[in-house]
Amino acid sequence: MMTGSRRGEDRKGPDSREHPSSIKAVEQTPGDPPQPPKREIPSDANFGQTIDYEGDATVTYRGDGELPSDLDDGFPAVDDLTGRLLGQYRMGPVIGQGSMARVYQAEHQYLCRPCAIKVLNPGLVARQPQVREQFWAEARIVANLVHPYVVTVHNLGTDRDYHFIEMEYVPGGISLKETLVKDGPLDPIRASKLVHQVVQALGAAHRSGLVHRDVKPANVLLTTEGRAKLADFGLVRRHSDPGLAGAKVAGTPTFMAPELFGGSVASPRSDIYAVGVMFYYLLSARLPFSADRIARLIRLHRLAPVPDIREIIPTVNEQLTEIMARCLAKEPSARYASAEELADDLDTAIAQLRETEGLLRESVEGLDCFIQGARDHFRILFKLPNDRLQEVYLEVGQNRHNERLLSVFSVCCPAELRHYEFALKLNAEMTYGGLSIREVNGQAMFVMTRTFPRGHVHPDDIRAALIDIARRSDWVEQQLTHADVY
């Protein structure tokens, strides 16, 4: 993972080895405050082992009594990579660190491109040579996943017995978790947008046959523009891989789906469960389920109802609450069937959360117009060729089925009987929208109108409708009145 903050090393002396049947946290998330001493806590019967539980650190579990590796990472005490060449890369400072690898800021010497170099732990390779192939496998799997919300893998290589992956460098590289620690809970719109971006990244991964297995705020980086980048695919697996059934149970306990604790294979729906935990966390700065004992945490994930987030953050609306509840369903079949389905619901929720004025002002950015109004009623005055003006109105209301609709309309002229034939012929030629009759200030008027579901409309839709209706209404007014009144 790449972040803008250095991780502290977690080293232990030779006399502080853990119990052989324990499970070691394989990653410390960036920006974390110092953790209290680890406690060995008996797990439930499904684990049958002892687990060292450290909040939201990633853990792995294997039921065959696999011994944890020494935390000495094999790098020299005085780092001999920073400031030197590794292959074709000029290595900069360490910007991320875990028990499996270090991540350096670097520059490609030939392409003059900033990048991040993930260098595999040499000590780990010495003890477990097979980890190198696992490292390469991660690179090859993720290298084919190109998406604007995924940290891209560019290359892999070996030099001086260091094995490394070249990845996209995310300037700043602050994680969502660090943002939360620094600034507190996110407002519903920002949280929903960031989760929507992560879900789009997961959708691309799932379509490629991949399961991330460790979705959490610490593994989402933010660009300088505030966009999300899903990172750290170290636990990613192909969900069609027959070997996945015998793989380690891996992930971060506070973000793991209930079925994973019972040994079920990770799936896209277990990733969606982790998204639900992350969404709850971003909105409230609290985890839906937390405990100081892993056995209790597992029982909460499996059996406890999701706490009502509105008791913590009353401004979270019912739509977001329902989305989280579906993500956090105990049974995988009750969750969203796909990331795309979840993304659609988030898209609708974001549109509903946005104020109408914000949607309108974004839609007219760069246009020559003047806006009046507030809340859900606006008048927009457009300048058209030949010094003509046209008023267009934007209103939000409800239909008879209590569905919220956004209407864009403009008055053309009085709805006189002699112009009905013209209106009918014009409507027959139009591919969308239409000329209709609307009472305006007590008078029946011809209006050009388009209507959208409020929850699904985008600024681009509104922009296109405003421009089209302003021009068409002005043209109708010219044809029927030869004036410029409306």
Backbone hydrogen bonds, N-H to C=O, Kabsch-Sander energy under -0.5 kcal/mol:
donor,donor_aa,acceptor,acceptor_aa,energy
3,T,95,I,-0.9
5,S,95,I,-0.5
11,R,9,E,-0.8
16,S,13,G,-1.7
22,S,19,H,-2.3
26,V,58,T,-1.8
27,E,58,T,-0.9
29,T,27,E,-0.6
32,D,29,T,-1.1
41,I,39,R,-0.7
41,I,51,I,-1.6
43,S,49,Q,-1.5
47,F,44,D,-1.7
48,G,44,D,-2.0
50,T,21,S,-1.4
51,I,41,I,-1.6
52,D,23,I,-1.1
53,Y,39,R,-0.8
53,Y,51,I,-0.8
54,E,52,D,-0.6
57,A,54,E,-1.8
58,T,27,E,-0.6
59,V,251,G,-3.9
60,T,24,K,-0.7
61,Y,249,V,-2.0
65,G,62,R,-0.9
79,D,77,A,-0.7
83,G,91,M,-2.9
84,R,81,L,-2.5
86,L,89,Y,-2.7
89,Y,86,L,-1.6
90,R,107,E,-2.6
91,M,84,R,-3.1
91,M,89,Y,-0.7
92,G,105,Q,-3.2
95,I,103,V,-3.2
96,G,103,V,-1.4
98,G,101,A,-2.6
99,S,26,V,-1.0
100,M,26,V,-0.5
102,R,119,V,-2.2
103,V,96,G,-3.1
104,Y,117,I,-2.7
105,Q,93,P,-2.6
106,A,115,C,-2.7
107,E,90,R,-1.5
108,H,113,R,-2.9
109,Q,88,Q,-3.3
109,Q,107,E,-0.5
112,C,108,H,-1.8
113,R,108,H,-0.7
115,C,106,A,-2.4
116,A,167,M,-2.6
117,I,104,Y,-2.7
118,K,116,A,-0.6
118,K,165,I,-2.7
119,V,102,R,-3.2
119,V,117,I,-0.7
120,L,118,K,-0.5
120,L,163,H,-3.1
121,N,100,M,-3.1
123,G,73,D,-2.0
125,V,121,N,-1.9
126,A,122,P,-2.1
127,R,123,G,-1.7
128,Q,124,L,-3.1
131,V,128,Q,-2.4
132,R,129,P,-1.5
133,E,129,P,-0.5
134,Q,130,Q,-1.4
135,F,131,V,-2.3
136,W,132,R,-2.5
137,A,133,E,-2.5
138,E,134,Q,-2.1
139,A,135,F,-1.8
140,R,136,W,-2.8
141,I,137,A,-2.6
142,V,138,E,-2.5
143,A,139,A,-2.3
144,N,140,R,-0.7
144,N,141,I,-0.7
145,L,142,V,-2.2
146,V,144,N,-0.9
147,H,145,L,-0.6
150,V,147,H,-1.9
151,V,230,L,-2.4
152,T,150,V,-0.5
154,H,152,T,-0.5
154,H,166,E,-2.7
155,N,166,E,-1.4
157,G,164,F,-2.4
159,D,162,Y,-2.3
162,Y,159,D,-2.2
163,H,161,D,-0.5
164,F,157,G,-2.8
165,I,118,K,-1.9
166,E,155,N,-2.8
167,M,116,A,-3.4
167,M,165,I,-0.5
168,E,152,T,-3.1
169,Y,114,P,-0.5
170,V,168,E,-0.5
173,G,171,P,-1.9
174,I,222,L,-0.5
176,L,217,P,-1.2
176,L,220,V,-2.3
177,K,217,P,-0.9
179,T,175,S,-2.2
180,L,176,L,-2.2
181,V,177,K,-2.5
182,K,178,E,-2.3
183,D,179,T,-3.2
184,G,180,L,-2.2
186,L,282,L,-2.9
191,A,187,D,-2.7
192,S,188,P,-2.3
193,K,189,I,-2.4
194,L,190,R,-2.4
195,V,191,A,-2.5
196,H,192,S,-2.4
197,Q,193,K,-1.9
198,V,194,L,-2.3
199,V,195,V,-2.7
200,Q,196,H,-1.9
201,A,197,Q,-2.0
202,L,198,V,-2.6
203,G,199,V,-2.5
204,A,200,Q,-1.9
205,A,201,A,-2.1
206,H,202,L,-3.4
207,R,203,G,-2.4
208,S,204,A,-1.2
209,G,206,H,-1.8
210,L,205,A,-2.8
211,V,237,R,-3.0
219,N,216,K,-1.8
220,V,217,P,-1.6
221,L,229,K,-2.8
222,L,174,I,-2.4
223,T,227,R,-2.5
226,G,223,T,-1.8
229,K,221,L,-2.3
230,L,149,Y,-3.3
231,A,219,N,-3.0
236,V,233,F,-1.5
237,R,211,V,-1.9
239,H,209,G,-1.9
239,H,237,R,-0.5
240,S,209,G,-0.5
241,D,238,R,-1.9
244,L,241,D,-1.9
245,A,242,P,-0.8
246,G,243,G,-0.9
247,A,244,L,-1.4
249,V,61,Y,-1.8
250,A,248,K,-0.7
251,G,59,V,-2.3
254,T,55,G,-0.5
255,F,252,T,-2.7
256,M,252,T,-0.6
256,M,253,P,-1.0
260,L,257,A,-1.3
261,F,257,A,-0.7
261,F,258,P,-0.9
262,G,258,P,-0.5
262,G,259,E,-0.8
263,G,260,L,-1.6
264,S,259,E,-2.0
270,S,267,S,-0.9
271,D,267,S,-1.6
272,I,268,P,-1.8
273,Y,269,R,-1.6
274,A,270,S,-1.7
275,V,271,D,-1.8
276,G,272,I,-1.9
277,V,273,Y,-2.0
278,M,274,A,-2.5
279,F,275,V,-2.8
280,Y,276,G,-2.2
281,Y,277,V,-2.3
282,L,278,M,-2.7
283,L,279,F,-1.9
284,S,280,Y,-1.8
285,A,281,Y,-2.8
295,A,42,P,-0.5
297,L,293,R,-2.3
298,I,294,I,-2.5
299,R,295,A,-1.9
300,L,296,R,-2.4
301,H,297,L,-2.4
302,R,298,I,-2.2
303,L,299,R,-2.9
304,A,299,R,-0.7
304,A,300,L,-1.2
309,I,307,P,-0.7
311,E,308,D,-1.7
312,I,309,I,-1.4
313,I,309,I,-3.3
316,V,313,I,-1.8
321,T,317,N,-2.0
322,E,318,E,-2.4
323,I,319,Q,-1.9
324,M,320,L,-2.5
325,A,321,T,-2.3
326,R,322,E,-2.1
327,C,323,I,-2.2
328,L,324,M,-2.4
329,A,326,R,-1.1
334,A,331,E,-1.8
335,R,332,P,-1.5
342,L,338,S,-1.7
343,A,339,A,-2.8
344,D,340,E,-2.1
345,D,341,E,-1.7
346,L,342,L,-2.4
347,D,343,A,-2.5
348,T,344,D,-2.1
349,A,345,D,-2.3
350,I,346,L,-2.7
351,A,347,D,-1.9
352,Q,348,T,-2.0
353,L,349,A,-2.0
354,R,350,I,-1.8
359,L,355,E,-2.0
360,L,356,T,-2.7
361,R,357,E,-2.9
362,E,358,G,-1.9
363,S,359,L,-1.9
364,V,360,L,-1.6
365,E,362,E,-0.9
367,L,364,V,-2.6
369,C,367,L,-1.3
370,F,381,L,-1.7
372,Q,379,R,-2.5
374,A,377,H,-1.6
377,H,374,A,-2.1
378,F,394,L,-2.5
379,R,372,Q,-2.7
380,I,392,V,-3.6
381,L,370,F,-2.9
382,F,380,I,-0.6
382,F,390,Q,-2.8
383,K,368,D,-1.7
384,L,382,F,-0.5
384,L,388,R,-3.3
387,D,384,L,-0.5
388,R,384,L,-0.8
388,R,385,P,-0.9
390,Q,382,F,-1.9
391,E,486,Y,-2.3
392,V,380,I,-2.9
393,Y,409,F,-3.7
394,L,378,F,-2.4
395,E,407,S,-2.4
396,V,376,D,-1.9
397,G,405,L,-2.3
399,N,403,E,-1.8
402,N,399,N,-2.0
405,L,397,G,-3.2
406,L,452,F,-3.0
407,S,395,E,-3.2
407,S,405,L,-0.5
408,V,450,R,-3.0
409,F,393,Y,-2.4
410,S,448,M,-2.0
412,C,446,F,-3.2
413,C,446,F,-1.0
415,A,444,A,-2.2
416,E,414,P,-1.9
419,H,416,E,-2.0
420,Y,417,L,-1.6
423,A,419,H,-2.1
424,L,420,Y,-2.5
425,K,421,E,-2.2
426,L,422,F,-2.4
427,N,423,A,-2.3
428,A,424,L,-1.6
429,E,425,K,-0.8
429,E,426,L,-0.9
430,M,426,L,-0.9
430,M,427,N,-0.5
434,G,449,T,-1.1
436,S,434,G,-0.5
436,S,447,V,-2.8
438,R,445,M,-2.6
440,V,438,R,-0.6
440,V,443,Q,-3.1
443,Q,440,V,-1.4
445,M,438,R,-2.4
446,F,413,C,-3.1
447,V,436,S,-3.0
448,M,410,S,-2.5
449,T,434,G,-2.1
449,T,447,V,-0.5
450,R,408,V,-2.4
452,F,406,L,-2.7
454,R,404,R,-2.4
456,H,453,P,-1.7
457,V,453,P,-0.9
461,D,458,H,-0.5
462,I,458,H,-2.0
463,R,459,P,-2.8
464,A,460,D,-2.3
465,A,461,D,-2.2
466,L,462,I,-2.9
467,I,463,R,-2.3
468,D,464,A,-2.4
469,I,465,A,-2.8
470,A,466,L,-2.2
471,R,467,I,-1.9
472,R,468,D,-2.7
473,S,469,I,-2.7
474,D,470,A,-1.8
475,W,471,R,-2.1
476,V,472,R,-2.5
477,E,473,S,-2.5
478,Q,474,D,-2.2
479,Q,475,W,-2.4
480,L,476,V,-2.4
481,T,477,E,-2.5
482,H,477,E,-0.9
482,H,478,Q,-1.0
483,A,477,E,-0.6
